[in-house]
Amino acid sequence: MAQTILIKRSTSTATPTSLSNGELAYSANSNKLFVGRPGGGSGDIDAIGGKYYTDIITAATAANTASKLVLRDGSGNFSAGTITASLTGNAATATKWATARNLSLTGDGTATLSGVDGTAAVSSALTLATVNSNVGSFGSATAIPVLTVNAKGLVTAASTVALATTLNITGDSGSDGIALLSETLNFTGDTGITTTVSSNDLSIDLDDTAVTPGSYGSTTTIPTFTVDQQGRITTAGSANVATTLNITGDSGSDAVALLSETLDFEGSTGVTTTVSDDKVSIAIGQAVGTTDNVTFNNVTVDGTLSSDDITAATMTASGHVVVQGNLTVNGTTTTVNSNTVAIGDSIMVLNNDETGTPSENAGLEVERGTSTNVSILWNEGSDYWQINDGSTTSKLLTSGNFAASFTGTLDGGTF
């Protein structure tokens, strides 16, 4: 049968004094609907509707009627007596100010506009304020100007500072002062060095030596040189270099002809080699230190995995063991002692080995130590979910079993 749901109600004009958050109540004589204010206390109650308010809205009119809501007519108009409001904005028309005013400008410039009333244009000369009394021309061949400028770009002070006219120079030995306005700095070469000045450029060149110009060194030789105190090459020649690289390994040996052969680094099972940027990298695909995360591909454990199979040191390494691929455990019990288990699947399948008519309950049970365990289970015999809180087993209500589980009236009570 259908259900009847009654909210809390009263036949008096009394207002409910205690409603739970979100609980509804109706006062029939006052024609108001109340709700317990969400987030408030039991005494926080709001009137949210009812015939009292709908009557006020229904009585709204476009006529000038006291104590009635205003309803615009079909043309968007309504009648009113006195309307009190604060107005802002511009007048539709104006030809003159009510009172003429004198306007003044101050700051870095001053001006006065007298008798401004909006009937005519008014102008006045702008006078800049004096910010620097030291006026005149600044700077010369031996002095440069020094200016102080404020944030508005105005020069507030002006002066000059003497310009240096002497260049002091020193060398490995000796020193001198060059009068920039009357003397010339001369660059003079010494043994094996010639200086040249042209087009604002100074060139310092080493003189030629007795060495015969040419190319020294080849694929089998390297160049040899003799350098004098001025850094010049005075003799040049070449010397032979080794062209064979002898190599040995844990087994075997070979010689690589550097000019015609290539030394090949070849990996073996689980080992790869890479040559790039003059470097040889030998790797097994991942780090295998005691603190590294080690990845194994396609690992199958058949039976019970015990300390006889993997040493305690390996099982308790501070890194992680990652299985890339499928991990199959064919034993009857799998125990995980970690406190946090993260599973990527969005759906966990229980009773996965069931292929016939289902007969087993399935769900989740929480071990609570010295307290009674709690659980949420699918009851296979009754075809519904049930929850156990440690003392009572209750059916979980759904839209499918609600009508069959509860018949009659759900009554909210009175106040």
C-alpha positions as CSV (number, residue, x, y, z in Angstrom):
1,M,0.0,0.0,0.0
2,A,1.1,3.7,-0.5
3,Q,2.7,5.5,2.4
4,T,1.5,8.8,4.0
5,I,4.2,11.1,5.3
6,L,3.0,13.7,7.9
7,I,5.1,16.6,9.0
8,K,4.9,18.1,12.5
9,R,1.8,20.4,12.8
10,S,-0.4,22.4,15.1
11,T,-4.0,23.7,15.0
12,S,-3.1,26.8,17.1
13,T,-1.3,30.0,16.1
14,A,1.7,28.9,18.2
15,T,5.2,28.9,16.6
16,P,7.2,25.7,17.1
17,T,10.0,26.3,19.6
18,S,12.2,23.2,18.9
19,L,12.8,21.7,15.5
20,S,15.8,19.6,14.4
21,N,17.9,21.0,11.6
22,G,15.8,20.6,8.4
23,E,12.6,19.4,10.2
24,L,9.4,20.9,8.8
25,A,6.3,22.0,10.9
26,Y,3.0,23.8,9.9
27,S,0.8,26.0,12.1
28,A,-2.7,25.7,10.7
29,N,-4.3,28.8,12.4
30,S,-1.4,31.1,11.5
31,N,-1.0,29.5,8.1
32,K,2.8,29.5,8.2
33,L,5.3,26.8,7.3
34,F,8.5,26.5,9.4
35,V,11.8,24.7,9.1
36,G,14.6,24.1,11.5
37,R,17.5,26.3,10.3
38,P,20.3,24.1,8.8
39,G,23.5,24.6,10.7
40,G,21.7,26.3,13.6
41,G,20.7,25.0,17.0
42,S,17.3,23.5,17.9
43,G,15.9,26.9,18.6
44,D,16.9,28.4,15.2
45,I,13.6,28.2,13.3
46,D,12.7,30.0,10.0
47,A,9.2,30.7,8.5
48,I,9.6,29.7,4.9
49,G,6.1,29.8,3.5
50,G,2.5,28.9,3.9
51,K,-0.9,30.3,3.0
52,Y,-0.2,33.5,5.1
53,Y,2.5,34.6,2.6
54,T,0.7,33.4,-0.6
55,D,-2.3,35.4,0.4
56,I,-0.1,38.6,0.6
57,I,1.3,37.9,-2.9
58,T,-2.1,37.1,-4.4
59,A,-3.5,40.4,-3.0
60,A,-0.8,42.5,-4.8
61,T,-2.3,45.3,-6.9
62,A,-1.3,48.1,-9.3
63,A,-3.8,50.4,-7.5
64,N,-2.7,52.9,-4.7
65,T,-3.8,50.6,-1.9
66,A,-2.4,50.8,1.7
67,S,-0.5,47.8,3.0
68,K,-0.5,45.9,-0.3
69,L,2.4,44.7,-2.4
70,V,2.9,46.7,-5.6
71,L,2.0,44.8,-8.8
72,R,2.8,46.5,-12.2
73,D,-0.1,46.5,-14.6
74,G,0.0,45.2,-18.2
75,S,1.9,48.4,-19.3
76,G,4.4,48.1,-16.5
77,N,2.9,50.9,-14.4
78,F,1.5,51.2,-10.9
79,S,-0.3,53.9,-8.9
80,A,1.3,55.5,-5.8
81,G,0.9,58.5,-3.5
82,T,4.1,59.9,-2.0
83,I,7.4,58.2,-3.0
84,T,10.4,59.1,-0.8
85,A,13.8,58.4,-2.4
86,S,17.4,59.8,-2.7
87,L,18.1,60.8,-6.3
88,T,21.5,60.8,-8.0
89,G,22.7,61.7,-11.5
90,N,22.4,64.7,-13.9
91,A,19.5,67.1,-14.5
92,A,17.8,66.7,-17.9
93,T,18.4,70.4,-18.7
94,A,20.4,73.3,-17.0
95,T,21.6,76.7,-18.2
96,K,23.2,78.2,-15.1
97,W,24.5,77.1,-11.7
98,A,22.3,78.2,-8.8
99,T,25.3,79.9,-7.3
100,A,28.4,81.2,-9.0
101,R,31.7,79.9,-7.7
102,N,35.4,80.9,-7.7
103,L,37.6,78.0,-8.7
104,S,41.4,77.8,-7.9
105,L,44.3,75.5,-8.8
106,T,47.1,74.8,-6.3
107,G,50.2,72.7,-6.2
108,D,53.0,72.9,-8.8
109,G,50.9,75.4,-10.7
110,T,48.4,78.0,-9.5
111,A,45.4,79.7,-11.2
112,T,42.1,81.3,-10.2
113,L,38.8,81.1,-12.2
114,S,36.4,83.7,-10.9
115,G,32.6,83.9,-11.2
116,V,32.1,80.4,-12.7
117,D,28.3,79.8,-13.1
118,G,28.1,77.6,-16.2
119,T,26.8,80.4,-18.5
120,A,30.1,81.1,-20.3
121,A,33.6,79.8,-20.8
122,V,36.2,81.0,-18.2
123,S,40.0,80.9,-18.6
124,S,43.0,82.0,-16.5
125,A,46.7,81.9,-16.8
126,L,48.5,79.0,-15.0
127,T,51.6,80.1,-13.0
128,L,54.2,77.4,-12.3
129,A,55.5,77.3,-8.7
130,T,59.2,78.1,-8.1
131,V,61.1,75.0,-7.3
132,N,64.6,76.1,-8.1
133,S,66.0,79.6,-7.5
134,N,69.5,78.9,-9.0
135,V,68.8,79.5,-12.7
136,G,71.2,79.9,-15.6
137,S,73.5,77.8,-17.9
138,F,75.4,74.8,-16.4
139,G,78.3,72.7,-17.9
140,S,81.5,73.5,-19.7
141,A,84.6,71.7,-21.2
142,T,85.9,71.1,-17.6
143,A,82.6,70.8,-15.7
144,I,79.5,68.7,-16.1
145,P,76.0,69.8,-14.9
146,V,74.4,68.1,-11.8
147,L,70.6,68.3,-11.7
148,T,68.1,67.2,-9.1
149,V,64.8,66.2,-10.6
150,N,61.6,65.4,-8.5
151,A,59.0,62.7,-9.2
152,K,57.1,65.2,-11.4
153,G,60.1,65.8,-13.7
154,L,60.8,69.3,-12.3
155,V,64.4,70.5,-11.8
156,T,64.6,71.4,-8.1
157,A,68.4,72.1,-7.9
158,A,71.2,72.7,-10.4
159,S,75.0,72.9,-10.0
160,T,78.3,71.7,-11.7
161,V,81.1,69.3,-10.7
162,A,84.6,69.5,-12.0
163,L,85.5,67.1,-14.8
164,A,88.8,65.1,-14.5
165,T,91.3,66.4,-17.1
166,T,94.2,64.1,-16.3
167,L,94.5,60.4,-17.0
168,N,96.9,58.6,-14.7
169,I,98.6,55.5,-16.1
170,T,101.0,52.9,-14.7
171,G,102.9,50.0,-16.2
172,D,105.0,47.1,-15.0
173,S,107.5,49.9,-14.4
174,G,106.9,53.6,-14.2
175,S,103.8,55.8,-14.1
176,D,102.6,59.1,-15.7
177,G,99.8,61.5,-16.0
178,I,98.3,62.5,-19.4
179,A,96.7,66.0,-19.6
180,L,93.6,65.0,-21.7
181,L,93.1,68.5,-23.0
182,S,96.7,69.0,-24.3
183,E,98.7,65.7,-24.4
184,T,98.5,62.5,-26.3
185,L,98.8,58.9,-24.9
186,N,101.5,57.1,-27.0
187,F,101.6,53.2,-27.2
188,T,105.2,52.1,-28.0
189,G,106.1,48.5,-28.9
190,D,109.1,46.6,-27.6
191,T,111.1,43.6,-28.7
192,G,109.0,41.5,-31.1
193,I,105.9,43.8,-30.7
194,T,104.6,46.5,-33.1
195,T,101.7,48.9,-32.3
196,T,99.4,50.6,-34.8
197,V,96.7,53.2,-34.1
198,S,94.1,53.8,-36.8
199,S,90.4,54.8,-36.9
200,N,90.1,54.8,-33.1
201,D,91.6,51.2,-33.0
202,L,94.8,50.2,-31.2
203,S,96.5,47.1,-32.8
204,I,99.3,45.2,-31.0
205,D,101.0,42.6,-33.2
206,L,103.8,40.1,-32.6
207,D,106.6,40.3,-35.1
208,D,107.3,37.2,-37.4
209,T,109.7,34.5,-36.1
210,A,112.0,32.1,-38.0
211,V,109.4,29.3,-37.9
212,T,108.3,28.1,-41.4
213,P,104.6,28.6,-41.7
214,G,102.7,25.4,-42.4
215,S,100.5,22.6,-40.9
216,Y,101.9,20.4,-38.2
217,G,100.3,17.1,-37.0
218,S,98.3,14.4,-38.7
219,T,96.2,11.3,-37.9
220,T,99.3,9.6,-36.7
221,T,101.4,12.5,-35.3
222,I,100.9,15.4,-32.9
223,P,102.5,18.8,-33.3
224,T,105.5,19.9,-31.1
225,F,106.5,23.6,-30.5
226,T,109.1,25.7,-28.8
227,V,107.8,29.0,-27.3
228,D,109.9,32.0,-26.2
229,Q,109.3,34.4,-23.4
230,Q,107.1,36.6,-25.6
231,G,104.8,33.6,-26.2
232,R,106.0,33.2,-29.8
233,I,106.6,29.8,-31.5
234,T,110.3,29.6,-32.5
235,T,110.5,26.0,-33.6
236,A,107.8,23.5,-34.8
237,G,107.8,19.7,-35.5
238,S,105.7,16.6,-35.0
239,A,105.8,13.3,-33.0
240,N,104.2,9.9,-33.6
241,V,101.2,8.8,-31.6
242,A,99.8,5.4,-30.7
243,T,97.2,4.0,-33.2
244,T,96.2,0.9,-31.4
245,L,94.2,0.5,-28.1
246,N,94.8,-2.8,-26.3
247,I,91.8,-4.0,-24.2
248,T,91.2,-7.1,-21.9
249,G,88.2,-8.4,-20.0
250,D,87.3,-11.1,-17.5
251,S,88.0,-13.4,-20.4
252,G,89.7,-12.7,-23.7
253,S,91.7,-9.7,-25.0
254,D,91.9,-7.7,-28.2
255,A,93.5,-4.7,-30.0
256,V,91.4,-1.9,-31.6
257,A,93.0,-0.1,-34.5
258,L,92.0,3.5,-33.6
259,L,92.2,4.8,-37.2
260,S,90.1,2.0,-38.8
261,E,88.1,0.1,-36.2
262,T,85.4,1.0,-33.6
263,L,85.3,-0.2,-30.0
264,D,81.9,-1.7,-29.5
265,F,80.3,-2.0,-26.0
266,E,77.8,-4.8,-26.2
267,G,75.4,-5.7,-23.4
268,S,74.3,-9.2,-22.4
269,T,71.2,-10.7,-20.6
270,G,69.5,-7.9,-18.7
271,V,72.3,-5.4,-19.5
272,T,72.1,-2.6,-22.1
273,T,74.8,-0.1,-23.2
274,T,74.3,3.4,-24.5
275,V,76.9,5.7,-26.1
276,S,76.1,9.5,-26.2
277,D,78.1,12.7,-25.7
278,D,81.4,10.9,-25.4
279,K,80.1,8.7,-22.6
280,V,79.4,5.0,-22.3
281,S,76.4,4.1,-20.0
282,I,76.0,0.5,-18.9
283,A,72.6,-0.2,-17.2
284,I,70.3,-3.0,-16.2
285,G,67.2,-0.8,-16.6
286,Q,66.8,0.3,-13.0
287,A,68.6,1.1,-9.8
288,V,69.1,-1.9,-7.5
289,G,70.5,-0.3,-4.3
290,T,69.2,-1.3,-0.9
291,T,67.1,1.9,-0.8
292,D,66.0,1.9,-4.4
293,N,62.5,1.0,-5.8
294,V,63.0,-2.2,-7.8
295,T,60.6,-3.2,-10.5
296,F,60.1,-6.9,-11.6
297,N,58.0,-7.8,-14.7
298,N,55.6,-10.8,-14.7
299,V,56.3,-12.2,-11.3
300,T,54.3,-15.4,-10.4
301,V,54.3,-16.8,-6.9
302,D,53.0,-20.4,-6.8
303,G,52.2,-21.5,-3.3
304,T,53.2,-19.8,-0.1
305,L,55.8,-17.1,-0.2
306,S,58.0,-17.5,2.9
307,S,61.4,-16.4,4.2
308,D,62.9,-19.6,2.6
309,D,62.0,-18.1,-0.8
310,I,63.0,-14.4,-0.2
311,T,65.4,-13.4,2.6
312,A,64.3,-11.2,5.4
313,A,66.7,-8.5,4.4
314,T,65.1,-8.4,0.9
315,M,61.5,-8.4,2.3
316,T,62.3,-5.5,4.7
317,A,64.2,-3.2,2.3
318,S,63.5,0.5,2.9
319,G,62.5,0.9,-0.8
320,H,59.5,-0.5,-2.7
321,V,58.9,-3.6,-4.8
322,V,56.9,-2.8,-7.9
323,V,55.4,-5.6,-10.0
324,Q,54.9,-4.5,-13.6
325,G,52.4,-7.0,-15.0
326,N,50.2,-9.6,-13.3
327,L,51.0,-11.0,-9.8
328,T,49.4,-14.4,-9.4
329,V,49.2,-16.0,-5.9
330,N,47.9,-19.6,-6.1
331,G,47.8,-20.3,-2.3
332,T,44.7,-20.2,-0.2
333,T,45.6,-17.2,2.1
334,T,47.1,-13.8,1.2
335,T,48.1,-11.7,4.2
336,V,48.9,-7.9,3.9
337,N,50.4,-6.4,7.1
338,S,50.6,-2.8,5.9
339,N,48.3,-0.2,7.4
340,T,47.4,1.5,4.1
341,V,46.4,-0.4,1.0
342,A,45.8,1.6,-2.2
343,I,43.9,-0.2,-5.0
344,G,43.6,1.3,-8.5
345,D,40.5,-0.7,-9.5
346,S,37.2,1.1,-9.1
347,I,35.3,-2.1,-8.5
348,M,36.4,-4.9,-6.1
349,V,35.0,-8.4,-7.0
350,L,34.2,-10.8,-4.1
351,N,33.4,-14.5,-4.6
352,N,35.2,-14.2,-7.9
353,D,35.4,-18.0,-8.2
354,E,31.6,-18.5,-8.0
355,T,30.4,-20.0,-11.3
356,G,27.0,-21.6,-10.4
357,T,24.0,-20.6,-8.3
358,P,25.2,-18.1,-5.6
359,S,24.9,-19.3,-2.0
360,E,27.5,-17.4,0.0
361,N,27.0,-14.0,1.7
362,A,29.7,-11.5,0.8
363,G,30.8,-8.1,2.0
364,L,33.3,-6.3,4.3
365,E,33.9,-7.0,8.0
366,V,35.9,-4.7,10.4
367,E,38.1,-6.4,13.0
368,R,37.6,-4.4,16.3
369,G,39.9,-6.2,18.7
370,T,38.2,-6.7,22.0
371,S,34.9,-5.1,20.7
372,T,32.4,-7.0,18.5
373,N,33.2,-6.8,14.8
374,V,31.0,-4.7,12.5
375,S,30.2,-5.5,8.9
376,I,28.3,-4.6,5.7
377,L,27.2,-7.8,3.8
378,W,25.0,-8.9,0.9
379,N,22.5,-11.4,2.3
380,E,22.4,-14.0,-0.5
381,G,19.4,-15.9,1.0
382,S,17.2,-12.8,1.3
383,D,18.6,-10.7,-1.6
384,Y,19.3,-7.5,0.3
385,W,22.2,-5.6,1.8
386,Q,22.5,-5.6,5.6
387,I,24.6,-3.8,8.1
388,N,25.8,-5.0,11.6
389,D,26.8,-2.3,14.1
390,G,28.2,-4.8,16.6
391,S,24.9,-5.5,18.3
392,T,22.1,-5.3,15.7
393,T,21.8,-6.5,12.1
394,S,19.6,-4.1,10.0
395,K,18.5,-4.2,6.4
396,L,19.7,-1.3,4.2
397,L,16.7,0.5,2.6
398,T,16.6,1.0,-1.2
399,S,13.9,2.3,-3.5
400,G,13.3,-1.3,-4.5
401,N,12.6,-2.7,-1.0
402,F,11.3,0.4,0.9
403,A,7.6,-0.3,0.1
404,A,7.8,-4.0,1.1
405,S,9.7,-3.2,4.3
406,F,7.6,-0.4,5.7
407,T,3.8,-0.2,5.4
408,G,1.5,2.2,7.1
409,T,2.1,5.9,8.1
410,L,5.4,7.7,8.8
411,D,4.2,10.3,11.4
412,G,6.3,13.4,12.2
413,G,4.3,14.1,15.4
414,T,2.7,17.2,16.8
415,F,3.7,20.3,18.8
